[in-house]
Amino acid sequence: MRGGNPEAMEGENVLPDAAFIIEFPDRIFARDFWASKEFQELAVLRRTGSTLNAILVDKLT
C-alpha cells in the first residue's frame, strides 16, 4: 500500500513524501525478514537513492 500527498494536521515534524505499510504474520517474521540476506542486499540499493524511517508496530486498528 502506498499513500501520497500528506497533509500536516498537528505537530512540527517534516512530512515524508510517501508512506508504506507492510503486513507480516508476526513480529518475529518481520524481524527475520528485515535481517535476511536477501532483503539487506536490496536495501543497499534503496539506500543509494532514498532515506527511510522504519517503524515496527504490532497492529494497526
C-alpha positions in Angstrom: 0.0 0.0 0.0 1.3 3.5 -0.8 0.0 6.8 0.4 0.8 10.2 -1.1 0.1 13.9 -0.7 0.4 14.0 3.1 -1.1 17.0 4.9 0.0 18.2 8.3 -2.8 18.3 10.8 -0.8 18.8 14.0 2.9 18.9 15.1 6.0 20.3 13.5 7.8 17.2 12.1 8.7 17.3 8.4 6.3 15.1 6.5 7.5 12.3 4.3 6.6 12.3 0.6 5.2 8.8 0.9 4.3 6.1 3.5 4.3 2.3 3.0 2.6 -0.3 5.3 3.8 -3.9 5.0 1.9 -6.6 6.9 3.7 -9.6 8.3 2.3 -12.7 10.1 4.0 -11.6 13.4 6.9 -9.6 14.8 9.4 -12.4 14.6 8.7 -12.9 10.9 9.1 -9.1 10.3 12.5 -9.0 12.2 13.7 -12.1 10.4 12.7 -10.7 7.0 14.4 -7.3 7.7 17.6 -9.0 8.8 17.6 -11.5 5.9 20.5 -11.6 3.5 18.1 -11.2 0.5 16.4 -8.1 1.9 19.6 -6.5 3.0 21.1 -6.9 -0.5 18.1 -4.9 -1.9 18.2 -2.4 1.0 21.8 -1.4 -0.1 20.4 -0.4 -3.4 17.5 1.5 -1.8 19.8 3.4 0.4 21.7 4.8 -2.6 18.7 6.9 -3.7 16.4 7.3 -0.7 16.2 7.5 3.1 13.9 5.5 5.3 12.4 5.7 8.7 11.1 2.1 9.5 8.8 1.5 12.4 7.5 -1.9 13.6 4.1 -2.0 15.3 2.0 -4.9 16.5 -1.2 -3.9 14.8 -3.0 -1.1 13.1 -6.6 -0.6 14.1 
